Amino acid sequence: MKPLEVRDAVEADAQQACEVMQRSIRELCVADHGERPDVLARWLANKRPEIFMSWIAQPGNSLMVAIDDTKVLAVGAVTDSGEITLNYVSPDARFRGVSRALLGALEKRALERGNGQCRLTSTATARRFYLANGYVESGPPRHNFGTTSGFPMQKVLK
Ligand SMILES: CC(C)(COP(=O)(O)OP(=O)(O)OC[C@H]1O[C@@H](n2cnc3c(N)ncnc32)[C@H](O)[C@@H]1OP(=O)(O)O)[C@@H](O)C(=O)NCCC(=O)NCCS
């Protein structure tokens, strides 16, 4: 089996990457959406191939995928101003270091683009993961997509 690779996304990744994001949200983020159809609908609405392709083309945005051989295992994105806007792992690849590797690549990209820190809004699901990866809380909770739980966090990059 090939080692895990993290690279910039290409249009051919769109279908698989959107399936990974949709499953990650539905199956792993239950603590955030609570199976509420209205919240899920808002959260999933933009995780579609044509929108994924527009994120690839978007100036100032790095859309990245973690790949195992030919399979997309996780999807992440970071802006040139250091905001991490996506970080979703496949339920089939959970707790194997995939999100940690992807997060490392997103932070490296942010650093290369001249940022001293990364910012993000964590799900309740991922909060412990970010705390373990050096992030600290940076403000009051937000209500992304109508969830009850979005935790602003930041990390100084070295
Ligand atoms: C929590 C999550 C982000 C971890 O990513 P992963 O690829 O599965 O895990 P990794 O192997 O890279 O990291 C493991 C770390 O996650 C943390 N972790 C372990 N169990 C956890 C749990 N039940 N819940 C949350 N974090 C946990 C620990 O810090 C662990 O590190 P350790 O093994 O040294 O203790 C992922 O499983 C997940 O649920 N993603 C859902 C999508 C999401 O919420 N994304 C964030 C959007 S802001």
The ligand as an ORCA input file, in Angstrom:
! r2SCAN-3c Opt
* xyz 0 1
  C     -11.844     14.167     15.427
  C     -11.191     14.069     14.050
  C     -10.962     15.462     13.470
  C      -9.811     13.382     14.244
  O      -9.225     13.162     12.983
  P      -8.659     11.682     12.603
  O      -8.078     11.708     11.256
  O      -9.757     10.715     12.839
  O      -7.598     11.474     13.750
  P      -6.029     11.555     13.819
  O      -5.590     10.143     13.885
  O      -5.417     12.463     12.813
  O      -5.872     12.259     15.225
  C      -6.103     11.516     16.396
  C      -6.292     12.492     17.511
  O      -7.655     12.891     17.575
  C      -7.987     13.085     18.948
  N      -9.045     12.162     19.281
  C      -8.977     10.877     19.618
  N     -10.188     10.386     19.870
  C     -11.034     11.404     19.687
  C     -12.437     11.510     19.797
  N     -13.214     10.487     20.163
  N     -12.997     12.694     19.501
  C     -12.237     13.743     19.143
  N     -10.894     13.680     19.032
  C     -10.309     12.518     19.312
  C      -6.782     12.799     19.779
  O      -6.114     14.034     19.983
  C      -5.984     11.901     18.864
  O      -4.624     11.985     19.117
  P      -3.905     10.794     19.939
  O      -4.109      9.559     19.111
  O      -2.491     11.234     20.031
  O      -4.644     10.727     21.240
  C     -12.025     13.206     13.065
  O     -12.065     11.838     13.484
  C     -13.439     13.666     12.927
  O     -14.341     13.265     13.652
  N     -13.717     14.490     11.913
  C     -15.090     14.897     11.625
  C     -15.096     16.165     10.827
  C     -14.831     17.367     11.666
  O     -15.433     17.591     12.697
  N     -13.896     18.153     11.177
  C     -13.507     19.377     11.782
  C     -14.141     20.496     11.068
  S     -13.647     22.030     11.860
*
